[in-house]
Amino acid sequence: MPAKKDIPNTLITAAMKLAAEKSWHDVTMIDIAQASGLSVADCYDHCKSKADILRQLVKKIDREVLADLETEDFNEPGHDRLIAVMMARFDALADYRPALRSIISNRGDLGPADGARALKTHLGSMRWMLEAAGFHTSGIQGNLRIAGLTAIYARTVRQWLLDDTTDFSTTMAYLDRELSRAASWDGQVEKGLGKANRICGKFSSAYHRFSRKNTATDNATTASGTDSTEGRSASTAD
C-alpha cells in the first residue's frame, strides 16, 4: 500500500486511467479503489466521490505549476507571465488528456452541489494563477479578473483537447488572443472603477463638509439658546 500522503495521487492516477478507458459516467468509486490497489475504506478516507478526486486533481496541478515558479519570472510583463503560467498548467495536464476528454464530455458527471464546489475550486485555482502572474485579485476588479480567467480557461481547455501540435502552439495562440481581449476589457474596468472612486470621494468630501457645517450650526443654535435662557433667568431673579 502506498504511504498515506501518496494515496490521493494514487487515486487520481487510477481514476484518470479508468476515465481514459471508458465513459467517466460509468466509472465508480469501487472501480477506482480496485484499480488503485487500495481497500474501499482507504479510498473513502481520502476521497468521498469522483467529484472529490477531480478537485484533488485541480489542486495537484496548481501545486505543480506553483512549484516551478522562479523569482525571475516576475520580471516579465504581466500578459507574458500569465500565458506562461497557464501553458505550464496545460503541460502538467498533458498526460491526462484522454481522461479529460471523457470527463468533459460527461460534464464531470457532477450534480448541482458538486458542480458548485467544482466552480469554487476552479475560481480559487484561477486566483492563484493570477497571483502567480503578478496580478492583484482583491476587490471588485480582482474578482472580475478571477471570473474572467475562469471562463477563458474553460474555453481554452476545449481548444487544447483538440490541439494536435506537439508544443500546443495552437492553444497558446488562442490563449494569447483571449487574454489580449480580456486585458482591454480589464483596462476599461480599471478606468471605470477609478472614475467611480473619484466620484464617491467627491460625494464623501461634500457629505463631510455638509456634516461639519450642520454640526457647527447646531452648536451655535444650542449656545444661543443657552445664553437666552440664562438671560431670562437673571431677569427673573432681579
C-alpha positions in Angstrom: 0.0 0.0 0.0 1.3 3.5 -0.8 2.2 5.9 2.0 -0.8 7.8 3.3 0.4 11.1 1.8 0.6 9.4 -1.6 -2.9 7.8 -1.5 -4.6 10.9 -3.1 -2.2 10.8 -6.0 -2.7 7.0 -6.4 -6.4 7.5 -6.5 -6.1 10.3 -9.1 -3.8 8.1 -11.3 -6.3 5.2 -11.1 -9.3 7.4 -11.8 -7.7 9.1 -14.8 -6.6 5.7 -16.2 -10.2 4.4 -16.0 -11.6 7.7 -17.5 -9.3 7.3 -20.4 -10.6 3.7 -21.0 -14.3 4.3 -20.7 -17.0 6.9 -20.1 -16.4 8.8 -16.9 -20.1 8.4 -16.1 -19.6 4.6 -15.9 -16.6 4.8 -13.5 -17.5 4.1 -9.9 -15.6 4.7 -6.7 -15.4 0.9 -6.3 -13.7 0.7 -9.7 -11.2 3.4 -8.6 -10.4 1.7 -5.3 -9.8 -1.6 -7.1 -7.7 -0.1 -9.9 -5.6 1.7 -7.3 -5.0 -1.4 -5.2 -6.5 0.2 -2.2 -9.3 -1.0 0.1 -12.6 0.7 -0.3 -12.2 2.0 3.2 -8.9 3.6 2.4 -10.4 5.1 -0.7 -13.3 6.5 1.4 -10.9 8.1 3.9 -9.2 10.2 1.2 -11.8 10.9 -1.4 -15.6 10.7 -0.9 -16.6 10.9 -4.5 -15.4 11.2 -8.1 -16.0 15.0 -7.8 -13.6 15.0 -4.8 -11.0 13.3 -6.9 -11.4 15.9 -9.6 -11.0 18.7 -7.0 -7.8 16.9 -5.8 -6.6 16.8 -9.4 -7.1 20.6 -9.7 -5.1 21.2 -6.5 -2.4 18.8 -7.7 -1.9 20.7 -10.9 -2.0 24.0 -9.0 0.9 22.9 -6.9 2.9 21.6 -9.8 2.6 24.9 -11.6 3.4 27.0 -8.5 6.3 24.8 -7.6 8.0 25.6 -10.9 7.8 29.4 -10.4 11.2 31.2 -10.4 11.9 34.6 -8.9 13.0 36.0 -12.3 9.6 35.0 -13.8 8.1 38.1 -12.1 10.4 40.4 -14.2 8.4 39.6 -17.3 5.3 41.7 -18.5 2.1 40.5 -16.8 0.5 39.3 -20.0 3.5 37.1 -20.9 3.7 35.8 -17.3 0.1 34.8 -17.3 0.4 33.0 -20.6 3.5 31.1 -19.3 1.6 30.1 -16.1 -1.4 28.9 -18.0 0.6 27.0 -20.6 2.6 25.4 -17.7 -0.8 24.2 -16.5 -1.6 22.6 -19.8 1.8 20.9 -19.8 1.1 19.5 -16.4 -2.2 18.2 -17.6 -0.9 16.6 -20.8 -0.8 13.1 -19.6 -4.5 13.3 -18.6 -5.8 14.5 -22.0 -7.6 11.2 -22.9 -9.2 11.1 -19.4 -10.2 14.8 -19.6 -11.9 14.2 -22.9 -14.1 11.6 -21.2 -14.7 13.7 -18.1 -15.6 16.9 -20.0 -17.9 15.0 -22.4 -19.8 13.9 -19.4 -19.6 17.3 -17.8 -17.7 15.8 -14.9 -20.7 13.7 -14.0 -21.5 16.4 -11.4 -24.7 17.1 -9.6 -25.7 20.6 -8.6 -23.9 20.5 -5.2 -20.7 19.0 -6.6 -20.9 21.4 -9.6 -21.0 24.4 -7.2 -18.0 23.0 -5.3 -16.1 22.4 -8.5 -16.7 26.0 -9.6 -15.4 27.3 -6.2 -12.3 25.1 -6.6 -11.6 26.4 -10.1 -12.2 30.0 -9.0 -9.7 29.5 -6.2 -7.3 27.9 -8.7 -7.5 30.8 -11.1 -6.9 33.2 -8.3 -3.6 31.5 -7.6 -2.7 31.6 -11.3 -3.4 35.3 -11.5 -1.4 35.9 -8.3 1.5 33.8 -9.7 1.5 36.0 -12.8 1.6 39.2 -10.6 -2.0 40.3 -10.9 -4.0 41.7 -8.0 -7.1 39.7 -7.2 -8.7 41.7 -4.4 -11.7 43.9 -4.6 -14.2 44.2 -7.4 -11.7 44.3 -10.2 -9.8 41.3 -8.8 -12.9 39.2 -8.5 -13.8 40.2 -12.1 -10.4 39.1 -13.2 -10.8 35.7 -11.5 -14.2 35.2 -13.1 -12.9 36.2 -16.5 -9.9 34.0 -16.4 -12.0 31.0 -15.2 -14.2 31.5 -18.3 -11.2 31.8 -20.6 -9.6 28.7 -19.1 -12.8 26.7 -19.7 -12.8 27.7 -23.3 -9.1 27.2 -23.8 -9.3 23.6 -22.3 -11.7 22.6 -25.1 -9.3 24.1 -27.7 -6.4 22.3 -26.0 -8.1 19.0 -26.2 -8.3 19.3 -30.0 -4.8 20.7 -30.4 -2.7 18.2 -32.4 0.5 20.3 -32.4 3.5 18.9 -30.4 4.1 22.1 -28.5 0.4 23.2 -28.1 1.1 26.3 -30.2 -2.5 26.5 -31.4 -3.6 26.5 -27.8 -1.1 29.2 -26.9 -2.2 31.4 -29.8 -5.8 31.0 -28.8 -5.0 31.8 -25.2 -3.0 34.9 -26.3 -6.0 36.3 -28.2 -8.4 35.6 -25.4 -6.2 37.2 -22.8 -5.5 40.2 -25.0 -9.2 40.9 -25.4 -9.6 40.4 -21.6 -6.8 42.9 -21.0 -8.6 45.6 -23.0 -11.8 44.9 -21.0 -9.8 44.9 -17.7 -8.3 48.3 -18.6 -11.8 49.7 -19.2 -13.0 48.3 -15.9 -10.0 49.8 -14.1 -10.8 53.3 -15.6 -14.4 52.9 -14.7 -13.7 51.9 -11.1 -11.2 54.8 -10.9 -13.8 57.2 -12.1 -16.4 55.7 -9.7 -13.9 56.0 -6.8 -13.2 59.7 -7.6 -17.0 60.4 -7.8 -17.5 58.6 -4.5 -14.6 60.6 -3.0 -16.2 63.9 -4.0 -19.6 62.8 -2.6 -17.8 61.8 0.6 -16.0 65.1 0.9 -19.2 67.0 0.2 -21.0 65.0 2.8 -18.3 65.6 5.5 -18.3 69.4 4.7 -22.1 69.4 5.0 -22.0 67.4 8.2 -19.4 69.7 9.7 -21.4 72.8 8.7 -24.6 71.4 10.2 -22.8 70.5 13.4 -21.4 74.0 13.7 -24.8 75.5 13.1 -26.4 73.2 15.7 -23.7 74.1 18.2 -24.2 77.8 17.6 -28.0 77.4 17.9 -27.6 75.5 21.2 -25.2 78.1 22.5 -27.6 80.9 21.6 -30.5 79.1 23.3 -28.4 78.6 26.4 -27.5 82.3 26.5 -31.1 83.4 26.1 -32.2 81.0 28.9 -29.6 82.3 31.2 -30.6 85.9 30.4 -34.3 85.3 31.2 -33.3 83.5 34.4 -31.2 86.6 35.5 -34.1 89.0 34.7 -36.5 86.9 36.8 -34.1 86.8 39.7 -33.9 90.7 39.6 
